[in-house]
Amino acid sequence: MSGRAWGVLFVLCGAIFLEGIDVAMLNVALPSIRADLDMSTGMLQWVMSAYVLGYGGFMLLGGRAADLFGRRQMFIFWLVVFLLFSGLGGFATEGWMLIVARFVTGVAAAFMTPAGLSIITTSFEEGPQRNKALLVYSGTAAGGFSIGLVVGGLLASASWRWVFFAPVILTLLILITALALIPKSPRPERNGQGVDLGGAISVTAGILLLVFAVERATHVSAAVTVGTVAASLLFFLVFVLIERKSAAPLIRLGLFRNGSLIRANLAGLLFAAGFFGFQFVAVLYLQELRGWSTLQTSFALIVIGIDAILSPTLTPKLVNKFGNARVIFGGLLLASLSYALFLPVGLDWTYLAMFPSLIILGLAFSLAYGPLTIVATEGIDEEEQGVAGGLLYTSFQFGAALGLSAVTAVQIAATDGTSPAQQLDGYQAALIVPLAAALLAAFISAFGLRSRSGAADAAPAEAGPVREPVDA
């Protein structure tokens, strides 16, 4: 890759690193936030879910906006919004204030991330060089999560508010670098096309209601839950009808005829559901049931961050040899094994007993995340790369929100008392959710093993043409 291409990739990796470190730091600070703001488990879950709902709910609109208004313009503007609301979260004095700040931060990420991903996919020609850039990109996201676990533990031991203030400094550095390195370009020709606000509102409403139905299932009657799910499905139906009639749809429905794209998005949704749900349960188990400090929890979970090393080193070699589909399938099987090994967790488990699950999960992430990104964007026209990236990250964040909601609902329903043994029953029951999600994801991805992408995409990753970044 040329020096200019490396510079742009460096900036975009910085942004996805920021997202990873932001989520990871918050994850280990949740018990401290609960104690300071007096939040219930259900409300605490919404501190995480508000971000992923804003992220996932507006991601399709963000991807479309990048295609219509310019990728650089969208990336820079929403990076500024991310900076502002990340800092505002640190000033929250009530739980609802923090949830609102996290929601807006998620919306900012929803516009920023697909813009950054589409800059990569339109800067590097489809094939070995793009694959290499995407694997470096995904490895950087994993690195942000790993470092965030430790940094989050250190900051939260002083005050959980620093978990929100620290990203402001990093965001400012990335913003300055982005302004200098990402080249300007003319705004894309829109030919009269507008933003599909109706589609964006309807799909966001559908996502919000569906997750809310899962989260509230144990607190309300079955009739209310069914009604909420029905309302959610109605909004999804409205979304489809709007997209069919719109002259400039949020997402062209013809994209859903791409089998590889569908498998990648469904597998990504379920993988994220399991991954985020497992983290949520593991953090509460270690800190609230076992009494570990935030720093101890951070160092315990950091082993998952081995994916930051493996994603840009081991994964490209495996993709070259076996193809994306087989590597994804292997990663999902390993995730299933990781969750299964953690199911019998006990009150007196040592770290050595937990270690196999955590290290295997890190390996699973390194095998699944990057190749899923490649498969979800390959074969898509350049003018729809923003939408394809937005669709994938919608799936990731939608899955994360559902996973968090599902494990919370199961944990609450299965916890019949306040004794350690009764609380452990709730954690063990909740851990079934990540296992089921990973197994279903592996089942879906298995259908791609005989496809062309599963066997014939193993071109050498060390050579190939590269295009200078031209779109902004």
Secondary structure, DSSP 8 states (H G I E B T S, - for coil): --HHHHHHHHHHHHHHHHHHHHHHHHHHHHHHHHHHHT--HHHHHHHHHHHHHHHHHTHHHHHHHHHHH-HHHHHHHHHHHHHHHHHHHTT--SHHHHHHHHHHHHHHHHHHHHHHHHHHHHHS-TTHHHHHHHHHHHHHHHHHHHHHHHHHHHHHHH-TTHHHHHHHHHHHHHHHHHHHHS--------TT----HHHHHHHHHHHHHHHHHHHTTTTS-HHHHHHHHHHHHHHHHHHHHHHHH-SS-SS-GGGGG-HHHHHHHHHHHHHHHHHHHHHHHHHHIIIIIS---HHHHHHHHGGGGGHHHHTTTHHHHHHHHH-HHHHHHHHHHHHHHHHHHHTT--TT--HHHHHHHHHHHHHHHHHHHHHHHHHHHTT--GGGHHHHHHHHHHHHHHHHHHHHHHHHHHHHHH--SSSHHHHHHHHHHHTHHHHHHHHHHHHHHHTTTTSHHHHS----SS----------
